[in-house]
Amino acid sequence: MMRRLSDTEYEIMDFVWSRTPPFTTADVMEGIGNERGWRMQTAVTLLGRLMDRGFIRAEKAAKGRERLFYPLISREEYLQYETDSFIAHYHKHSVASLIGSLRRDRLTDSDLDELSALVEQLRKEEG
């Protein structure tokens, strides 16, 4: 069963999803770890946690001690999980409640047109 990622874990997965697999611990350090002031062991620990939780898998590289990592969950799968959880928890499973909570000052005419088109598309798919 999928569980919510911490902000730091999500940051790593966001980095992973933006790349073509595989990636290494060194890639994570170069991409985000050094900027955050992490030590290599921090990245190793976080990647281990993501493996334990089923978000990535690892295999040994052909040479040396480096491990190659691959995502097991896509960005789309994770975002669907988070969205479903949010709607269930805060809106009692009601998408209409979620949409209703969006204030008009945040929605552009383009947003409203997209929502209308989505509703029409969903109606056509059902009928």
C-alpha positions in Angstrom: 0.0 0.0 0.0 1.3 3.4 -1.0 2.0 5.9 1.8 2.5 9.7 1.7 6.0 10.9 1.0 7.7 13.4 3.3 8.7 16.7 1.7 12.3 15.6 1.4 11.3 12.2 -0.1 9.1 13.9 -2.5 11.9 16.3 -3.5 14.0 13.2 -4.3 11.2 11.6 -6.3 10.6 14.8 -8.2 14.2 14.8 -9.2 14.0 11.1 -10.1 10.9 11.6 -12.2 12.5 14.4 -14.1 15.4 12.1 -15.3 15.8 9.2 -17.5 16.5 6.1 -15.4 18.7 4.8 -14.0 20.2 7.2 -11.5 22.9 6.9 -8.8 23.4 8.3 -5.3 26.0 10.6 -6.8 23.3 11.9 -9.2 21.0 12.7 -6.3 23.9 14.5 -4.5 24.7 16.5 -7.6 21.1 17.3 -8.4 19.8 18.3 -5.0 21.9 17.0 -2.1 24.9 19.3 -2.4 22.5 22.3 -2.7 20.8 21.2 0.5 24.0 20.6 2.4 23.5 16.8 2.7 26.3 14.4 3.4 26.5 11.3 1.2 25.1 9.2 4.0 22.0 11.3 4.1 21.2 10.6 0.5 22.0 6.9 1.0 19.6 6.8 4.0 16.8 8.6 2.1 17.2 6.3 -1.0 17.1 3.3 1.3 13.8 4.6 2.8 12.4 5.0 -0.6 13.4 1.5 -1.5 11.8 0.1 1.7 8.6 1.9 0.9 8.5 0.6 -2.7 9.1 3.8 -4.6 12.4 2.8 -6.2 14.4 -0.3 -6.7 18.2 -0.8 -6.9 20.6 -3.0 -8.7 24.4 -3.3 -8.5 26.3 -1.5 -11.3 28.5 -3.6 -13.5 31.6 -2.1 -11.9 32.4 -0.9 -8.4 30.1 -0.5 -5.5 27.7 2.0 -7.1 24.0 1.1 -7.2 21.7 2.0 -10.0 18.2 3.1 -9.0 15.0 3.0 -10.9 11.6 4.4 -10.0 8.8 1.9 -9.4 6.0 4.5 -9.0 5.3 7.1 -11.7 4.7 10.8 -10.9 1.1 10.4 -12.2 0.5 7.4 -9.9 1.7 9.2 -6.9 -0.2 12.4 -7.7 -3.4 10.4 -8.2 -2.8 8.8 -4.7 -2.2 12.2 -3.1 -5.3 13.7 -4.8 -7.5 10.8 -3.8 -6.3 10.9 -0.2 -6.8 14.7 0.0 -10.4 14.5 -1.4 -11.3 11.6 0.9 -9.8 13.2 4.0 -10.8 16.9 3.5 -13.8 16.7 1.2 -15.5 13.4 2.3 -14.9 11.9 -1.1 -16.6 14.7 -2.9 -14.9 16.2 -6.0 -17.8 18.8 -6.1 -16.7 19.9 -2.6 -13.1 20.3 -3.7 -14.1 22.3 -6.8 -16.5 24.4 -4.7 -13.7 25.3 -2.3 -11.8 27.0 -5.1 -12.5 30.7 -4.8 -13.4 32.6 -8.0 -10.5 35.0 -7.5 -8.2 32.0 -8.0 -9.9 30.6 -11.1 -9.3 32.3 -14.4 -11.7 32.1 -17.3 -9.2 29.6 -18.9 -9.5 27.4 -15.8 -13.2 27.5 -15.9 -13.1 26.6 -19.7 -10.8 23.7 -18.9 -13.2 22.4 -16.2 -16.2 22.7 -18.4 -14.4 20.8 -21.2 -13.4 18.1 -18.7 -17.0 17.7 -17.5 -18.2 17.4 -21.1 -15.4 14.9 -21.9 -16.3 12.8 -18.8 -20.0 12.8 -19.8 -19.2 11.6 -23.3 -17.0 8.8 -22.0 -19.7 7.6 -19.6 -22.5 7.8 -22.2 
